[in-house]
Amino acid sequence: GDETIKIGMIGCGGRCSGAAAQSLKAGPYVKLAAMYEIFDTRLQAARTNLSTQFPDQVIVDDDHCFTDFETGYQQVIDSVDVVLIACASKFHPMYAEAAIKSGKPVFVEKPHGIDPVGVRRMQSACDLAKEKGISLVSGLQSRFHAGWQETVKRIHDGIMGDVVAMQSMFL
């Protein structure tokens, strides 16, 4: 369709800025409408960078740039249609839960929880999303990287022979 989809960023570092850019590439109907980051300089840098890349799609005005630690994330959730979360990992479960409770689809970067309490909270948010029929999408650690896809294709096609052992690390 061609209806406007307003997205909001919770976290304005490189990963959330990347997720926002990827979202904006979906088409001109996707608009970045709100941003939250506790460091205003980081928020402004991300807004400037994304505005340069997508001048007609970044519609974040000063009133939708939030830096308040207590309420900023909820203000983004309340201002948009879709929430992108890529901030300090310890907050992922809380912010995802708040967005799902507000009926908003969510992209959340990993890790989803850094301790048992956070993992259980994210599981509850996932269960609620399923119950409400709301999308909760996870970052996939390079699953869509062309080089990785080609390597997997070659393994599946048998070009690399029989795989008898594999070791993988990501730090």
C-alpha positions in Angstrom: 0.0 0.0 0.0 0.9 3.6 0.2 -0.2 4.5 3.6 2.4 6.3 5.8 4.1 4.1 8.4 5.7 6.1 11.2 8.7 4.4 12.8 10.4 5.4 16.0 13.9 4.7 17.3 14.7 3.7 20.9 18.4 4.1 20.9 20.3 6.2 18.4 23.6 4.4 18.1 24.9 2.7 15.0 22.7 -0.4 15.1 19.4 1.4 15.6 20.4 4.0 13.0 21.2 1.1 10.7 17.8 -0.5 11.4 16.1 2.8 10.7 17.9 3.3 7.4 17.0 -0.3 6.4 13.3 0.5 7.2 13.4 3.8 5.3 14.7 2.0 2.2 11.4 0.1 2.1 9.8 3.0 0.4 8.8 6.7 0.6 5.7 5.9 2.7 8.0 4.9 5.7 8.8 8.0 7.8 11.0 8.3 10.8 8.8 10.2 13.3 10.3 10.0 16.8 13.6 9.2 18.5 14.8 8.5 22.0 18.3 8.5 23.3 19.6 9.6 26.7 22.6 11.4 25.0 21.2 14.3 23.0 24.4 14.6 21.0 24.0 11.1 19.8 20.3 11.6 19.0 21.1 14.8 17.0 23.9 13.1 15.1 21.7 10.2 14.1 18.9 12.6 13.1 21.3 14.7 11.0 22.8 11.6 9.3 19.4 10.0 8.5 18.0 13.3 7.3 20.9 13.6 4.9 20.3 10.1 3.5 16.5 10.3 3.5 15.5 14.0 3.4 11.9 13.4 2.6 11.4 10.6 5.1 12.9 11.9 8.3 10.1 14.0 9.8 11.3 14.1 13.4 10.8 17.6 14.8 12.3 18.8 18.0 9.1 17.9 19.9 9.7 14.2 19.0 13.3 14.0 20.1 13.2 12.5 23.6 16.1 12.3 26.1 14.3 11.8 29.4 15.4 8.5 30.9 12.1 7.8 32.7 9.6 8.6 29.9 11.4 9.0 26.6 11.0 5.5 25.4 7.2 5.6 26.1 6.9 8.9 24.3 8.4 7.3 21.2 6.0 4.3 21.5 3.1 6.6 21.8 4.1 8.7 18.7 4.7 6.0 16.1 3.2 2.9 14.3 6.4 0.7 14.6 9.1 0.7 17.2 12.8 -0.1 16.6 14.8 -1.0 19.7 18.6 -1.2 19.7 19.9 0.4 22.8 21.6 -0.8 26.0 20.7 -4.5 26.0 19.4 -4.5 29.6 16.5 -2.4 28.5 15.4 -4.5 25.5 12.8 -6.6 27.5 11.2 -3.6 29.2 10.9 -1.5 26.1 9.7 -4.4 24.0 7.1 -5.2 26.6 5.9 -1.6 26.7 5.6 -1.4 22.9 3.7 -4.7 22.7 1.3 -3.6 25.5 0.7 -0.4 23.5 -0.2 -2.6 20.4 2.9 -1.6 18.4 4.9 -4.0 16.2 8.5 -4.2 17.3 12.0 -4.8 15.9 14.4 -5.6 18.8 18.0 -6.2 18.4 19.7 -9.0 20.3 20.4 -9.9 23.0 16.8 -10.0 24.2 17.8 -10.5 27.8 21.1 -10.4 29.7 19.9 -12.3 32.8 17.2 -14.8 33.7 14.8 -12.1 34.7 15.2 -10.2 31.4 14.9 -13.4 29.4 11.6 -14.3 31.2 10.3 -10.8 30.7 11.1 -11.0 27.0 9.4 -14.4 26.8 6.3 -12.9 28.4 6.4 -10.0 25.8 6.7 -12.6 23.0 3.7 -14.5 24.4 1.7 -11.3 24.6 2.6 -10.4 21.1 1.5 -13.8 19.8 -1.7 -13.5 21.8 -2.4 -10.0 20.4 -1.3 -10.9 16.8 1.5 -8.3 16.9 4.8 -8.8 15.2 8.0 -8.9 17.3 11.0 -9.3 15.0 14.5 -10.1 16.2 17.8 -9.0 14.8 19.4 -11.9 13.0 23.2 -11.5 13.2 24.1 -11.3 9.6 21.6 -13.9 8.4 20.9 -11.7 5.4 24.6 -11.0 4.6 25.2 -12.0 1.0 28.5 -13.7 1.8 27.1 -15.8 4.5 24.1 -16.8 2.4 26.4 -17.8 -0.4 28.5 -20.0 1.9 25.4 -21.7 3.3 24.2 -22.3 -0.3 27.5 -23.9 -1.2 27.3 -26.2 1.8 23.7 -27.2 0.9 24.7 -27.7 -2.8 27.5 -30.0 -1.8 30.2 -27.9 -3.4 32.2 -27.9 -0.2 32.0 -31.7 0.3 30.8 -33.4 3.4 30.8 -31.1 6.4 32.1 -33.2 9.3 32.8 -30.4 11.8 32.2 -26.7 12.1 33.2 -24.1 14.6 31.7 -20.6 14.6 32.4 -17.6 16.9 31.0 -14.1 17.0 32.4 -11.7 19.6 
